[in-house]
Amino acid sequence: MDASSELGEFLKSRRAALRPQDVGIATAPARRRVAGLRREELALLAGVSITHYTRLEQGRAAGVSDSVLEAIARTLRLTEDETAHLKDLARPAAPRRPAAPRAEHASASARRLLAAMTDVPALLLDRRGDVLAWNRLGHALLAAHLPWEGPETAGGRPNLVRMLFLDEEYRARYTDWKEEAHLAVASLRLVAGRHPDDRALAELIGQLSIRSEEFATLWARHPVRTCVSGTKSLRHPAVGTLELGFENLCLPGTAGQRVITYTAEPGSPSDAALRLLAATAVPAAREDLPALEAR
């Protein structure tokens, strides 16, 4: 991905979203030809020259200082995630030839960890959202319609972002699909800003942009947000609606792999539903454990 063009598009999207009245500028609406702030208005408010700011929107960020980026971020009222994304785009890693996509794998210890979590749905994901492994309860909760062996096939692994937009059964799991889709795209934007030379990530984004108008529309809005924990409302065809807390646990020493777990409030209806689902999933997980340990 071209970090310079991404920088310009990001700044333009945030400038367009900020109304003059939001920052105390009195205007005659009929005389304005642009949505949001003009470049010169933003530059003045941020205390930078219009020439300097225009270069940034053109993707020419060489030598830009932290103070300038932070002044622009404050003026645009960027969140902490958006400010980090702005700095990632303004200061990309030294360009290098994109390497051919390399399939990642779940380590033996990560597999054992997932298999041992018999009462907790859990998945191991890479930074793009590819499922590297899941335990039986995680598979039963989110993707029972897919083969258990799916994560073992590097070329055909389930990808949670792709499934969210292209897999009707998976997207039906979410009672608030629009919020989940927005968060998925916003998280992917952060990853793309940090890894502009990730060819597999670029291919995923390109595929989704072509095959899903919903994804393309959200991607064009340039949302940026990370979410390491929170709650999700899921609708399961066998046990009904579940309100579950989730946690993303990053694995040190990997290229962005993380374990995502789902838990229910003890004694709640969701806890009962999860236990009912586990009644059929747990025995299979125990049968798989010896095979996983042998890897």
Secondary structure, 3 states (H helix, E strand, C coil): CCHHHHHHHHHHHHHHHCCHHHHCCCCCHHHCCCCCCCHHHHHHHHCCCHHHHHHHHCCCCCCCCHHHHHHHHHHCCCCHHHHHHHHHHHCCCCCCCCCCCCCCCCCHHHHHHHHHCCCCCEEEECCCCEEEEECHHHHHHHCCCCCCCHHHCHHHCCEHHHHHHHCHHHHCCECCHHHHHHHHHHHHHHHHHHCCCCHHHHHHHHHHHHHCHHHHHHHHCCCCCCCCEEEEEEEECCCEEEEEEEEEEECCCCCCCEEEEEECCCCCHHHHHHHHHHHHHHHHHHHHHHHHHCC
